[in-house]
Amino acid sequence: MIIDVHGHYTTAPPQLAAWRRRQIDSAGTPFTEKLVISDDEIRQTIGDSQLRLQKERGTDLTLFSPTAGGMAHHYGDETTSRQWTQTVNDLIHRVCTLFPESFVGVCQLPQSPGVSPANCVDELRRCVEEYGFVGCNLNPDPTDGYWTGPPLTDRFWYPLYEKMVELEVPAMIHVSMSCNPNFHGTGAHYLNGDTSAFMQLVLGDLFRDFPALKFVIPHGGGAVPYHWGRYRGIAQDAHRPPIEELLGNVFFDTCVYHYPGVRLLVEVVGADNVIFASEMIGAVRGIDSRSGHYFDDTKRYVDALGELSDAERIRIFEGNAKRVYPRLNKVLAAAAG
Amino acid sequence: MIIDVHGHYTTAPPQLAAWRRRQIDSAGTPFTEKLVISDDEIRQTIGDSQLRLQKERGTDLTLFSPTAGGMAHHYGDETTSRQWTQTVNDLIHRVCTLFPESFVGVCQLPQSPGVSPANCVDELRRCVEEYGFVGCNLNPDPTDGYWTGPPLTDRFWYPLYEKMVELEVPAMIHVSMSCNPNFHGTGAHYLNGDTSAFMQLVLGDLFRDFPALKFVIPHGGGAVPYHWGRYRGIAQDAHRPPIEELLGNVFFDTCVYHYPGVRLLVEVVGADNVIFASEMIGAVRGIDSRSGHYFDDTKRYVDALGELSDAERIRIFEGNAKRVYPRLNKVLAAAAG
């Protein structure tokens, strides 16, 4: 079985974006408009895109969440964020209900700049307990490009971590859009978010306080595996534990869109901490005009890793996902039941 | 000959930091104190550290600049930055005068948040024409961690670029310290700065306006080579030119502190665009307790690249530096008589 832990509903019907635009424009006044999307529209937008690509590429199941760039937690206020978050999580639940064999839900959180992440606990619980979602996306920068909040190791975040541990759900640490003209969204802000988050974890003692907490750092960990020696050295110079100690809690996905990058990732981090993912349909949608293959068809790069044992390959494609997302494991066991 | 294009005077006598502390504390009032450091103190702090390491590692010449983290352009105002910049550039000039065979100068610029980079032209000219410096360090984020200025492709920066082209000096795009608690300096802000700068260049047409302008992106280009496929794909999706077209103007140094990273860098970017550097004595000062070698002894990683031809190796160690820093080439030609 091949599980892709990083997929977004970027192909939602256009009513969603239009609704969101009107919601943002109405900030400060009540917005009670209902989003109307039919099941057939969902079937079509999934069937023509994510589901088609799953079949073409030979993957089986995607952990599916709202568009990451669209979380856009900086718009409006906490109420704006909560309404938008509930709306898109509801939509993900409908996708997963219509295609239960192909998609399992991961939720957005109703974060808002300066607001305690305790405000996310209810929505996380709702999505996990009522909808059967197995993880969440956690935005380390709800300002969307200005990073004026506290690092992930700050106690500010602890109420959310407590609930995550209680519910047995990991978080993918995933920034959203960038409104800072210095940071292109998918080409800079995403990778910077990944890199910054890892370095925060190197310096903090978060997993001493939460030994069961698990994070997935997407996009192959930003710059981290490429600079693994730098991190090892910085940790040693700073008298921090070896960074390998983080690997009980921190995992990296394979959203690295060329073979040399994926090879380095697995070589450096090791097969136990790499989780297959494609981010599709996401940051890079095109077919490489040189190879004739989709840039984000990351399965091809993993398949090409000749040095992997069968057991390692299964861990990357399936085993690590089941381990990091224990609720996913239960869903699959029940389905196989 | 082995040229290291990225070294900082991080070992300057303690008077320098004390002077700087008093200068910052005096911001808003005139500060006329003279920095007093003897030639012997310079000889000792260089001889015991950078010069010793050059000899131990078998490198010949370092392009030497003030401590990058110490540029700290956000302190005080433009006058503060200018006085500090002149002071540290003068100190670099003294190092290069005392050790002309081992160090060639690269200057800091008197940048200040919100102030036009036109204010840097005089100091750049002074360092190049009067001191014989061959390059400059350009901070893409003078706010030191909040990124509220315009991207490098904005016309805001053009007066500086015009002078760089006229003087035939490249810039290393190098952020300074981070005062944002989300970004560790050397473990996040440095790499994020490199990544963000490259992506700005992908989206802009800077080198159409300045075909002779050259940038070195340090720290192996941040996340960029590891994510080369992502950048190729984003450029293609955005109908931008292939990113390889940037390689006439953009070069990456080898400050990547493990072999798999340096191997990926050279494999992906190609030997024509990789320039040897160690950043020493800088971000990572320790000896790897596992290998027994300095993390930042990057020559070992390049030496270990078995697939390099002799010609490629010479380009990485020497040829590319001479090409990107034409004034260095002239200095070396003159010395060789």
HADDOCK unambig.tbl for C-alpha pairs under 7 A between the chains (distance, minus, plus):
assign (segid A and resid 146 and name CA) (segid B and resid 146 and name CA) 6.02 0.50 0.50
assign (segid A and resid 147 and name CA) (segid B and resid 182 and name CA) 6.77 0.50 0.50
assign (segid A and resid 150 and name CA) (segid B and resid 181 and name CA) 6.93 0.50 0.50
assign (segid A and resid 150 and name CA) (segid B and resid 182 and name CA) 6.57 0.50 0.50
assign (segid A and resid 151 and name CA) (segid B and resid 181 and name CA) 6.63 0.50 0.50
assign (segid A and resid 151 and name CA) (segid B and resid 182 and name CA) 5.00 0.50 0.50
assign (segid A and resid 181 and name CA) (segid B and resid 150 and name CA) 6.93 0.50 0.50
assign (segid A and resid 181 and name CA) (segid B and resid 151 and name CA) 6.62 0.50 0.50
assign (segid A and resid 182 and name CA) (segid B and resid 147 and name CA) 6.75 0.50 0.50
assign (segid A and resid 182 and name CA) (segid B and resid 150 and name CA) 6.58 0.50 0.50
assign (segid A and resid 182 and name CA) (segid B and resid 151 and name CA) 5.00 0.50 0.50
assign (segid A and resid 182 and name CA) (segid B and resid 196 and name CA) 6.69 0.50 0.50
assign (segid A and resid 183 and name CA) (segid B and resid 196 and name CA) 5.77 0.50 0.50
assign (segid A and resid 184 and name CA) (segid B and resid 199 and name CA) 6.78 0.50 0.50
assign (segid A and resid 187 and name CA) (segid B and resid 199 and name CA) 6.07 0.50 0.50
assign (segid A and resid 187 and name CA) (segid B and resid 231 and name CA) 6.82 0.50 0.50
assign (segid A and resid 188 and name CA) (segid B and resid 195 and name CA) 6.01 0.50 0.50
assign (segid A and resid 188 and name CA) (segid B and resid 196 and name CA) 5.06 0.50 0.50
assign (segid A and resid 188 and name CA) (segid B and resid 199 and name CA) 6.40 0.50 0.50
assign (segid A and resid 192 and name CA) (segid B and resid 192 and name CA) 5.14 0.50 0.50
assign (segid A and resid 195 and name CA) (segid B and resid 188 and name CA) 6.02 0.50 0.50
assign (segid A and resid 196 and name CA) (segid B and resid 182 and name CA) 6.69 0.50 0.50
assign (segid A and resid 196 and name CA) (segid B and resid 183 and name CA) 5.78 0.50 0.50
assign (segid A and resid 196 and name CA) (segid B and resid 188 and name CA) 5.06 0.50 0.50
assign (segid A and resid 199 and name CA) (segid B and resid 184 and name CA) 6.79 0.50 0.50
assign (segid A and resid 199 and name CA) (segid B and resid 187 and name CA) 6.09 0.50 0.50
assign (segid A and resid 199 and name CA) (segid B and resid 188 and name CA) 6.42 0.50 0.50
assign (segid A and resid 222 and name CA) (segid B and resid 223 and name CA) 6.23 0.50 0.50
assign (segid A and resid 223 and name CA) (segid B and resid 222 and name CA) 6.25 0.50 0.50
assign (segid A and resid 223 and name CA) (segid B and resid 223 and name CA) 4.17 0.50 0.50
assign (segid A and resid 226 and name CA) (segid B and resid 226 and name CA) 6.17 0.50 0.50
assign (segid A and resid 226 and name CA) (segid B and resid 261 and name CA) 5.01 0.50 0.50
assign (segid A and resid 227 and name CA) (segid B and resid 256 and name CA) 5.94 0.50 0.50
assign (segid A and resid 227 and name CA) (segid B and resid 257 and name CA) 6.50 0.50 0.50
assign (segid A and resid 227 and name CA) (segid B and resid 261 and name CA) 6.50 0.50 0.50
assign (segid A and resid 229 and name CA) (segid B and resid 257 and name CA) 4.67 0.50 0.50
assign (segid A and resid 229 and name CA) (segid B and resid 258 and name CA) 4.85 0.50 0.50
assign (segid A and resid 229 and name CA) (segid B and resid 295 and name CA) 6.77 0.50 0.50
assign (segid A and resid 230 and name CA) (segid B and resid 256 and name CA) 6.94 0.50 0.50
assign (segid A and resid 230 and name CA) (segid B and resid 257 and name CA) 5.30 0.50 0.50
assign (segid A and resid 230 and name CA) (segid B and resid 284 and name CA) 6.69 0.50 0.50
assign (segid A and resid 231 and name CA) (segid B and resid 187 and name CA) 6.83 0.50 0.50
assign (segid A and resid 233 and name CA) (segid B and resid 284 and name CA) 5.60 0.50 0.50
assign (segid A and resid 233 and name CA) (segid B and resid 286 and name CA) 6.49 0.50 0.50
assign (segid A and resid 233 and name CA) (segid B and resid 288 and name CA) 6.88 0.50 0.50
assign (segid A and resid 233 and name CA) (segid B and resid 295 and name CA) 6.42 0.50 0.50
assign (segid A and resid 234 and name CA) (segid B and resid 284 and name CA) 5.72 0.50 0.50
assign (segid A and resid 237 and name CA) (segid B and resid 286 and name CA) 6.01 0.50 0.50
assign (segid A and resid 256 and name CA) (segid B and resid 227 and name CA) 5.94 0.50 0.50
assign (segid A and resid 256 and name CA) (segid B and resid 230 and name CA) 6.93 0.50 0.50
assign (segid A and resid 257 and name CA) (segid B and resid 227 and name CA) 6.51 0.50 0.50
assign (segid A and resid 257 and name CA) (segid B and resid 229 and name CA) 4.66 0.50 0.50
assign (segid A and resid 257 and name CA) (segid B and resid 230 and name CA) 5.29 0.50 0.50
assign (segid A and resid 258 and name CA) (segid B and resid 229 and name CA) 4.85 0.50 0.50
assign (segid A and resid 260 and name CA) (segid B and resid 264 and name CA) 6.45 0.50 0.50
assign (segid A and resid 261 and name CA) (segid B and resid 226 and name CA) 5.01 0.50 0.50
assign (segid A and resid 261 and name CA) (segid B and resid 227 and name CA) 6.50 0.50 0.50
assign (segid A and resid 264 and name CA) (segid B and resid 260 and name CA) 6.45 0.50 0.50
assign (segid A and resid 284 and name CA) (segid B and resid 230 and name CA) 6.68 0.50 0.50
assign (segid A and resid 284 and name CA) (segid B and resid 233 and name CA) 5.59 0.50 0.50
assign (segid A and resid 284 and name CA) (segid B and resid 234 and name CA) 5.70 0.50 0.50
assign (segid A and resid 286 and name CA) (segid B and resid 233 and name CA) 6.51 0.50 0.50
assign (segid A and resid 286 and name CA) (segid B and resid 237 and name CA) 6.01 0.50 0.50
assign (segid A and resid 288 and name CA) (segid B and resid 233 and name CA) 6.87 0.50 0.50
assign (segid A and resid 295 and name CA) (segid B and resid 229 and name CA) 6.76 0.50 0.50
assign (segid A and resid 295 and name CA) (segid B and resid 233 and name CA) 6.42 0.50 0.50
